[in-house]
Amino acid sequence: MTRAVTGVLACMLAAGLVIGCGRSKEDLIQKSRDVSTRAELEQALGKPSDIAKLGPVEQWTYQASNGTVIFLIVGDKVTLQAAGSAPVEPRNRK
């Protein structure tokens, strides 16, 4: 019984990863082209992979099959979008 449940959960996780990564950066950008608010962005693209907050500013990151797409949201307005090929690693500061 436990082995069957583990197998089902593993399949569901794998399917979720494939579906989430099946969209390209270009697809995400195209779907978000005319959005201007947080609600419109979430309706167009769904929940982001990551949300980072600093005061009234939020950074929404969406993982794509060929990189990431990042949106900056100030208050309720989508203000900036950027696309990258890989997550940016923090630099070591001395």
CYANA upper distance limits for C-alpha pairs under 8 A (distance plus 0.5 A):
  1 MET  CA      5 VAL  CA      6.93
  2 THR  CA      6 THR  CA      6.65
  3 ARG  CA      7 GLY  CA      6.69
  4 ALA  CA      8 VAL  CA      6.75
  5 VAL  CA      9 LEU  CA      6.67
  6 THR  CA     10 ALA  CA      6.62
  7 GLY  CA     11 CYS  CA      6.75
  8 VAL  CA     12 MET  CA      6.72
  9 LEU  CA     13 LEU  CA      6.67
 10 ALA  CA     14 ALA  CA      6.68
 11 CYS  CA     15 ALA  CA      6.59
 12 MET  CA     16 GLY  CA      6.64
 13 LEU  CA     17 LEU  CA      6.79
 14 ALA  CA     18 VAL  CA      6.77
 15 ALA  CA     19 ILE  CA      6.62
 16 GLY  CA     20 GLY  CA      6.48
 17 LEU  CA     21 CYS  CA      6.51
 18 VAL  CA     22 GLY  CA      6.29
 19 ILE  CA     23 ARG  CA      8.11
 20 GLY  CA     63 GLN  CA      7.82
 20 GLY  CA     64 ALA  CA      7.72
 21 CYS  CA     63 GLN  CA      6.97
 21 CYS  CA     64 ALA  CA      5.52
 21 CYS  CA     65 SER  CA      4.99
 22 GLY  CA     64 ALA  CA      7.31
 22 GLY  CA     65 SER  CA      5.99
 23 ARG  CA     27 ASP  CA      6.55
 23 ARG  CA     28 LEU  CA      7.38
 23 ARG  CA     64 ALA  CA      5.78
 23 ARG  CA     65 SER  CA      6.19
 24 SER  CA     28 LEU  CA      6.93
 24 SER  CA     64 ALA  CA      5.38
 24 SER  CA     65 SER  CA      5.57
 24 SER  CA     66 ASN  CA      6.24
 24 SER  CA     67 GLY  CA      8.10
 25 LYS  CA     29 ILE  CA      6.64
 25 LYS  CA     64 ALA  CA      6.00
 25 LYS  CA     65 SER  CA      7.80
 25 LYS  CA     66 ASN  CA      6.90
 25 LYS  CA     67 GLY  CA      7.02
 25 LYS  CA     68 THR  CA      6.98
 25 LYS  CA     69 VAL  CA      6.69
 25 LYS  CA     83 ALA  CA      7.32
 26 GLU  CA     30 GLN  CA      6.52
 27 ASP  CA     31 LYS  CA      6.66
 28 LEU  CA     32 SER  CA      6.71
 28 LEU  CA     45 LEU  CA      7.38
 28 LEU  CA     64 ALA  CA      8.28
 28 LEU  CA     69 VAL  CA      7.85
 29 ILE  CA     33 ARG  CA      6.45
 29 ILE  CA     69 VAL  CA      8.11
 31 LYS  CA     44 ALA  CA      6.62
 31 LYS  CA     45 LEU  CA      7.55
 32 SER  CA     41 LEU  CA      6.85
 32 SER  CA     44 ALA  CA      6.73
 32 SER  CA     45 LEU  CA      7.67
 35 VAL  CA     40 GLU  CA      6.00
 35 VAL  CA     41 LEU  CA      6.26
 35 VAL  CA     44 ALA  CA      8.40
 35 VAL  CA     78 VAL  CA      7.89
 36 SER  CA     40 GLU  CA      7.21
 36 SER  CA     41 LEU  CA      7.81
 36 SER  CA     77 LYS  CA      6.22
 36 SER  CA     78 VAL  CA      5.63
 36 SER  CA     79 THR  CA      8.10
 37 THR  CA     41 LEU  CA      6.76
 37 THR  CA     76 ASP  CA      5.98
 37 THR  CA     77 LYS  CA      5.05
 37 THR  CA     78 VAL  CA      5.84
 38 ARG  CA     42 GLU  CA      6.74
 38 ARG  CA     73 ILE  CA      7.52
 38 ARG  CA     76 ASP  CA      5.94
 38 ARG  CA     77 LYS  CA      6.68
 38 ARG  CA     78 VAL  CA      6.78
 39 ALA  CA     43 GLN  CA      6.59
 40 GLU  CA     44 ALA  CA      6.57
 41 LEU  CA     45 LEU  CA      6.51
 41 LEU  CA     46 GLY  CA      7.95
 41 LEU  CA     78 VAL  CA      8.35
 42 GLU  CA     46 GLY  CA      5.09
 42 GLU  CA     47 LYS  CA      6.33
 42 GLU  CA     48 PRO  CA      8.23
 48 PRO  CA     60 TRP  CA      6.37
 48 PRO  CA     61 THR  CA      6.14
 48 PRO  CA     62 TYR  CA      5.52
 48 PRO  CA     63 GLN  CA      8.39
 49 SER  CA     60 TRP  CA      8.06
 49 SER  CA     61 THR  CA      6.20
 49 SER  CA     62 TYR  CA      5.56
 49 SER  CA     63 GLN  CA      6.66
 50 ASP  CA     60 TRP  CA      6.45
 50 ASP  CA     61 THR  CA      5.64
 50 ASP  CA     62 TYR  CA      7.46
 51 ILE  CA     58 GLU  CA      7.13
 51 ILE  CA     59 GLN  CA      6.11
 51 ILE  CA     60 TRP  CA      5.24
 51 ILE  CA     61 THR  CA      6.88
 52 ALA  CA     58 GLU  CA      6.10
 52 ALA  CA     59 GLN  CA      5.56
 52 ALA  CA     60 TRP  CA      7.21
 53 LYS  CA     57 VAL  CA      6.37
 53 LYS  CA     58 GLU  CA      4.95
 53 LYS  CA     59 GLN  CA      6.90
 54 LEU  CA     58 GLU  CA      6.83
 56 PRO  CA     74 VAL  CA      6.24
 56 PRO  CA     75 GLY  CA      5.96
 57 VAL  CA     72 LEU  CA      7.39
 57 VAL  CA     73 ILE  CA      6.15
 57 VAL  CA     74 VAL  CA      5.13
 57 VAL  CA     75 GLY  CA      7.11
 58 GLU  CA     72 LEU  CA      6.26
 58 GLU  CA     73 ILE  CA      5.57
 58 GLU  CA     74 VAL  CA      7.02
 59 GLN  CA     70 ILE  CA      7.16
 59 GLN  CA     71 PHE  CA      6.20
 59 GLN  CA     72 LEU  CA      5.17
 59 GLN  CA     73 ILE  CA      6.82
 60 TRP  CA     70 ILE  CA      6.11
 60 TRP  CA     71 PHE  CA      5.62
 60 TRP  CA     72 LEU  CA      6.91
 60 TRP  CA     73 ILE  CA      8.08
 61 THR  CA     68 THR  CA      7.23
 61 THR  CA     69 VAL  CA      6.33
 61 THR  CA     70 ILE  CA      4.99
 61 THR  CA     71 PHE  CA      7.01
 62 TYR  CA     68 THR  CA      6.15
 62 TYR  CA     69 VAL  CA      5.71
 62 TYR  CA     70 ILE  CA      6.82
 63 GLN  CA     67 GLY  CA      6.76
 63 GLN  CA     68 THR  CA      5.14
 63 GLN  CA     69 VAL  CA      7.11
 64 ALA  CA     68 THR  CA      5.85
 64 ALA  CA     69 VAL  CA      7.74
 66 ASN  CA     85 SER  CA      6.75
 67 GLY  CA     83 ALA  CA      7.81
 67 GLY  CA     84 GLY  CA      6.07
 67 GLY  CA     85 SER  CA      4.61
 67 GLY  CA     86 ALA  CA      5.57
 67 GLY  CA     87 PRO  CA      7.95
 68 THR  CA     83 ALA  CA      6.15
 68 THR  CA     84 GLY  CA      5.79
 68 THR  CA     85 SER  CA      6.81
 68 THR  CA     86 ALA  CA      6.98
 68 THR  CA     87 PRO  CA      7.47
 69 VAL  CA     81 GLN  CA      7.52
 69 VAL  CA     82 ALA  CA      6.19
 69 VAL  CA     83 ALA  CA      4.83
 69 VAL  CA     84 GLY  CA      6.95
 70 ILE  CA     80 LEU  CA      8.50
 70 ILE  CA     81 GLN  CA      5.98
 70 ILE  CA     82 ALA  CA      5.64
 70 ILE  CA     83 ALA  CA      6.69
 71 PHE  CA     78 VAL  CA      7.26
 71 PHE  CA     79 THR  CA      7.82
 71 PHE  CA     80 LEU  CA      5.99
 71 PHE  CA     81 GLN  CA      4.92
 71 PHE  CA     82 ALA  CA      7.08
 72 LEU  CA     78 VAL  CA      6.47
 72 LEU  CA     79 THR  CA      6.15
 72 LEU  CA     80 LEU  CA      5.59
 72 LEU  CA     81 GLN  CA      6.98
 73 ILE  CA     77 LYS  CA      5.95
 73 ILE  CA     78 VAL  CA      4.94
 73 ILE  CA     79 THR  CA      6.20
 73 ILE  CA     80 LEU  CA      7.84
 74 VAL  CA     78 VAL  CA      7.07
 74 VAL  CA     79 THR  CA      7.23
